[in-house]
Amino acid sequence: MAAENGRRGSGTAIIMGIGKAVPVHVFPQKSFPDYYFDISNSNHMVELKAKFANICEKTMIEKRHFYTSDDLLRSTPSMTAYNSPSLTLRQELADHGVSDITHLVFSTSASGCLPGADWELVNLLGLPLSTKRAMLYQAGCYGGGTALRLAKDLAENNPGARVLVVCSEVITLLLRGPSESHIGNLVGQAIFSDAAGAEIIPRTRDAVVSKLREEGIVFTLNRNVPQQIADSIGPLIERALLEQQTANTAIDAIAPDLNEMFWVVHAGCREILYKMESKLGLGKEKLVASRAVMGHYCNTRSSCVVLVMEEMRRRSEERGLRTPGEGLDMGMLVGFGPGLTVETIILRALPVN
């Protein structure tokens, strides 16, 4: 990300490029219940396996990508046991997954090391040692939006800044076998997977909870999360638009038609997308990029919004549309995560030519 004219206090931050990466190990969702209960030695939990299969069927996910291979999972049973002390092993696996750039913003839920993944990336890419780094640990699913917000401030307030934003997530700290007493864990196993994304840029706190324990990251998902988001999303979007209109007199005073905007929405789960679509009165086509990402990559936490932006850009290019935002000028990025936290960012799509 870089500021449009590169001068402090003037110009608008612009996303100059988007990239994504997913691991090579692919697991079809249709057969994942059999696989998951097999590698975790849990086939004796017949009723729980049937419940998990039902959860997977309802997710609208087609496949998922894991950094961890089948051979690795089968050779390290401590990773697939529900309550096995294995944090050191999981952290070691996560550590292996990780010009003109002046700043680096890195978001991940897969590491807690110091120095962190930002330092590893500086060395991997050969970036100048003077690169100013900012790490966002354990922000979870809203980390992508937070990283972009921080990058925007850096780009617009530092002359000549060019900010690299990286969101990288692997589930080595999350993957574990089933538990009959912890259904939230079962839901998480059905919807999370691995992915990374990068961009260059000139009352509900218990609803989604993630705790770092000796056995890795243990998460709890409240079944009412989609409804809680639906109940709050309208005022949040309205406030974001009002603040933008107040700050920028170039924007019309009249609130824009939400269906005349493009939507980069974190693909948390099928029900969240449906509830948000219904509550805001969005047409079925508005969240097609989010649904495509959910189907092909699952919920990849902080990197999810990056994948959605790349999917939207690709689809817009294939259709020959005027802008990468489905041919529209104005859009909204919405991310959800632990807390329950909702991150909103107003986006502008520049004409392709």
C-alpha positions in Angstrom: 0.0 0.0 0.0 1.3 3.5 -0.8 -0.1 7.0 -0.6 -1.3 8.3 -4.0 1.2 11.2 -4.0 3.6 10.1 -1.3 3.4 13.3 0.8 2.7 13.4 4.4 -0.9 14.4 5.3 -2.1 14.3 1.8 -3.0 11.7 -0.8 -5.0 8.5 -0.3 -3.6 5.0 0.4 -3.9 2.7 -2.6 -3.6 -1.1 -2.8 -1.0 -1.6 -5.5 -1.2 -5.4 -5.7 -2.7 -8.5 -4.2 -1.4 -12.0 -3.9 -2.5 -15.2 -2.3 -1.1 -18.6 -1.5 -2.6 -21.9 -0.2 -0.7 -25.1 0.8 -0.5 -28.0 -1.6 -2.3 -30.6 0.6 -6.0 -30.6 -0.3 -8.8 -32.3 1.7 -12.3 -32.6 0.1 -15.0 -31.6 2.6 -17.3 -34.4 1.5 -14.8 -37.1 2.7 -13.3 -35.0 5.6 -15.5 -36.5 8.4 -14.2 -40.0 7.6 -10.7 -38.7 7.4 -10.8 -36.6 10.5 -12.2 -39.3 12.7 -9.7 -41.8 11.2 -6.6 -39.8 11.9 -7.7 -38.9 15.4 -8.5 -42.6 16.2 -12.1 -41.6 17.0 -14.2 -43.9 14.8 -15.7 -45.4 17.9 -17.6 -42.1 18.5 -20.3 -43.0 16.1 -22.9 -40.4 17.1 -20.4 -37.6 17.2 -19.0 -38.6 13.8 -22.6 -38.4 12.4 -23.0 -35.0 14.0 -19.7 -33.8 12.5 -20.7 -35.1 9.1 -23.9 -33.1 9.3 -22.0 -29.9 10.3 -19.6 -30.4 7.3 -22.4 -30.9 4.9 -24.1 -27.6 5.9 -20.9 -25.4 5.6 -21.1 -25.0 1.7 -17.3 -25.8 1.7 -16.0 -27.9 -1.1 -12.4 -28.4 -0.1 -9.7 -27.1 2.3 -6.0 -26.7 2.1 -3.7 -27.7 5.0 0.0 -27.0 5.5 0.2 -30.3 7.4 0.3 -33.4 5.2 -1.4 -36.8 5.8 2.0 -38.4 6.5 2.8 -35.8 9.1 -0.6 -36.0 10.9 -0.4 -39.8 11.0 3.1 -39.8 12.3 2.4 -37.3 15.1 -0.6 -38.6 17.1 -0.1 -36.0 19.8 -1.4 -33.4 17.3 -4.7 -35.2 16.6 -5.5 -36.1 20.2 -8.1 -33.8 21.7 -6.2 -32.8 24.9 -2.6 -33.7 24.3 0.2 -31.5 25.5 1.8 -30.6 22.2 2.3 -26.8 22.0 6.1 -27.1 21.4 5.6 -29.5 18.5 2.8 -27.4 17.0 4.8 -24.2 17.3 7.9 -25.8 15.6 5.7 -26.8 12.7 4.1 -23.3 12.4 7.6 -21.7 12.5 8.5 -23.5 9.3 5.5 -22.0 7.4 6.3 -18.7 7.5 13.3 -3.5 -2.5 11.1 -0.9 -2.1 9.1 -1.9 0.9 9.5 0.5 3.8 6.9 -1.0 6.3 5.7 -4.5 7.0 2.4 -5.4 8.7 2.1 -9.1 9.5 -1.0 -10.8 11.0 -1.2 -14.4 12.1 -2.8 -16.6 14.7 -0.2 -19.4 14.1 2.7 -18.1 16.1 3.7 -16.6 19.4 7.5 -16.4 18.8 9.8 -13.5 19.3 11.3 -12.5 17.0 8.2 -13.3 15.0 7.1 -14.2 11.5 7.7 -10.6 10.4 11.4 -11.0 11.0 11.5 -14.4 9.2 9.7 -12.8 6.2 12.2 -9.9 6.1 15.0 -12.4 5.8 13.1 -14.6 3.3 12.4 -11.8 0.9 15.7 -10.0 1.5 13.9 -6.8 2.6 16.1 -4.0 4.0 16.9 -4.5 7.7 15.6 -0.9 8.2 12.0 -2.1 7.2 9.6 -1.0 10.0 7.7 -4.0 11.2 4.4 -4.4 13.1 3.1 -7.8 14.2 -0.5 -8.6 14.9 -0.7 -11.8 17.0 -3.9 -13.7 17.7 -6.3 -11.2 16.1 -8.0 -14.1 14.4 -10.5 -13.5 11.7 -10.7 -9.7 11.9 -6.9 -9.4 11.6 -7.0 -8.9 7.8 -9.1 -5.7 8.3 -7.0 -4.5 11.2 -3.8 -5.0 9.2 -5.2 -3.0 6.3 -6.4 -0.2 8.6 -2.9 0.1 10.1 -1.3 0.0 6.7 -3.5 2.8 5.5 -2.4 5.0 8.4 1.2 4.2 7.8 1.0 4.9 4.0 -0.8 8.2 4.4 1.4 9.6 7.2 4.9 8.6 6.1 6.4 10.2 3.0 7.3 7.7 0.3 6.0 4.8 2.4 5.3 1.5 0.6 3.6 -1.0 3.1 3.6 -4.7 2.6 0.6 -6.4 4.4 0.8 -10.1 5.0 -1.8 -12.4 6.6 -0.7 -16.0 7.0 -2.7 -18.7 8.8 -2.0 -22.4 9.4 -4.1 -24.6 11.7 -1.2 -26.4 13.4 -2.2 -24.8 16.7 -5.9 -25.6 16.1 -6.1 -29.1 14.8 -7.1 -31.8 17.3 -9.4 -34.7 17.7 -13.1 -34.6 18.7 -14.6 -34.2 22.1 -18.2 -35.0 23.1 -18.2 -32.2 25.6 -16.7 -29.5 23.4 -18.9 -29.0 20.3 -17.4 -25.6 19.5 -14.1 -27.4 18.8 -16.0 -29.7 16.4 -17.5 -26.7 14.5 -14.1 -25.2 14.2 -12.6 -28.3 12.8 -15.3 -28.2 10.1 -14.6 -24.6 8.9 -11.0 -23.6 9.4 -8.1 -24.2 6.9 -4.8 -22.6 5.8 -4.0 -19.8 3.5 -1.9 -16.7 3.2 -2.5 -13.3 1.5 -0.4 -10.3 0.8 -1.0 -6.7 -0.4 1.3 -3.8 -1.2 -0.3 -0.6 -0.2 1.2 2.7 -1.3 -21.4 -7.4 24.6 -20.4 -10.3 22.8 -16.9 -10.8 24.0 -17.5 -14.5 24.7 -19.1 -15.3 21.4 -15.8 -16.2 19.7 -13.0 -17.0 22.1 -9.5 -18.4 21.4 -7.1 -19.4 24.2 -3.5 -20.5 24.0 -3.0 -23.6 26.1 -0.4 -26.4 26.4 -2.3 -28.4 23.8 -2.4 -25.5 21.3 -5.1 -22.9 20.6 -8.5 -24.0 22.0 -11.4 -22.1 20.5 -15.0 -21.7 21.5 -17.7 -20.7 19.0 -21.1 -19.6 20.2 -23.9 -20.9 18.0 -25.6 -17.5 18.1 -22.7 -15.7 16.4 -24.5 -15.3 13.0 -27.5 -13.7 14.8 -25.3 -11.5 16.9 -23.6 -10.2 13.8 -27.0 -9.7 12.0 -28.3 -7.7 15.0 -25.3 -5.3 15.0 -24.2 -5.1 11.4 -26.7 -2.4 10.2 -25.7 0.3 12.7 -22.0 -0.5 12.2 -22.2 -0.1 8.4 -24.3 3.1 8.9 -21.7 4.5 11.3 -18.8 3.7 9.0 -20.5 5.4 6.0 -21.4 8.5 8.2 -17.9 8.9 9.5 -16.5 8.7 5.9 -19.0 11.3 4.7 -18.1 13.6 7.6 -14.4 13.2 6.9 -14.6 13.6 3.1 -16.7 16.4 1.7 -16.2 14.9 -1.8 -18.6 12.1 -1.0 -22.3 12.9 -1.5 -24.2 13.7 1.7 -26.9 11.2 0.8 -26.1 7.6 2.0 -25.2 5.3 -0.9 -27.4 2.4 -2.0 -25.8 -0.6 -0.4 -26.4 -2.6 -3.5 -24.4 0.0 -5.5 -21.3 -0.9 -3.5 -19.0 -3.9 -3.7 -18.6 -6.1 -0.6 -15.5 -7.8 0.7 -16.9 -9.8 3.5 -15.0 -12.3 5.7 -16.3 -15.8 4.8 -16.8 -16.9 8.4 -19.5 -19.4 7.7 -22.5 -19.9 5.4 -25.0 -18.6 8.1 -23.1 -15.4 8.7 -23.2 -14.5 5.0 -26.9 -15.4 4.7 -27.8 -13.3 7.8 -25.7 -10.3 6.7 -27.1 -10.4 3.2 -30.7 -10.6 4.6 -30.2 -7.9 7.2 -28.7 -5.4 4.8 -31.0 -6.2 1.9 -28.1 -7.2 -0.4 -28.7 -8.9 -3.7 -27.6 -12.5 -4.0 -24.7 -11.4 -6.4 -23.1 -9.1 -3.8 -21.4 -11.8 -1.7 -20.6 -14.2 -4.6 -16.8 -13.6 -4.1 -17.1 -14.4 -0.3 -19.1 -17.6 -1.1 -16.5 -18.7 -3.7 -13.7 -18.3 -1.2 -15.7 -20.2 1.5 -16.3 -23.0 -0.9 -12.7 -23.4 -2.2 -10.6 -22.4 0.9 -12.8 -22.5 4.0 -12.5 -19.9 6.7 -8.8 -18.9 6.6 -9.1 -16.3 9.4 -7.1 -13.0 8.8 -6.1 -13.9 5.2 -9.7 -14.5 4.2 -10.5 -10.9 3.2 -7.4 -10.9 1.1 -8.6 -14.0 -0.8 -12.0 -12.4 -1.3 -10.4 -9.2 -2.8 -8.3 -11.3 -5.1 -11.3 -13.4 -6.1 -13.3 -10.3 -6.8 -10.5 -8.7 -8.8 -10.1 -11.9 -10.9 -13.9 -12.1 -11.6 -14.1 -8.4 -12.5 -11.2 -8.8 -14.9 -12.7 -11.8 -16.6 -15.9 -9.9 -17.1 -14.1 -6.8 -18.5 -15.6 -4.6 -15.8 -14.5 -1.0 -15.4 -13.0 -1.5 -11.9 -11.8 -4.5 -9.9 -14.6 -3.9 -7.5 -17.3 -5.5 -9.7 -17.3 -2.4 -11.9 -18.2 -0.2 -9.0 -16.4 2.7 -7.3 -17.2 2.3 -3.7 -17.1 -0.7 -1.4 -17.0 -2.0 2.1 -14.7 -4.5 3.8 -16.2 -6.3 6.8 -14.2 -8.7 9.0 -15.4 -10.7 12.0 -13.3 -12.2 14.8 -12.8 -13.0 18.5 -14.6 -10.7 20.9 -17.0 -10.7 19.0 -15.1 -8.0 17.0 -16.3 -6.4 13.7 -13.9 -4.5 11.5 -15.2 -2.2 8.8 -13.2 -0.3 6.1 -14.5 1.8 3.3 -12.8 0.9 0.0 -12.5 2.7 -3.3 -11.9 0.8 -6.6 -9.9 2.8 -9.2 -10.7 2.3 -12.9 -8.6 -0.5 -14.5 -7.2 1.8 -17.1 
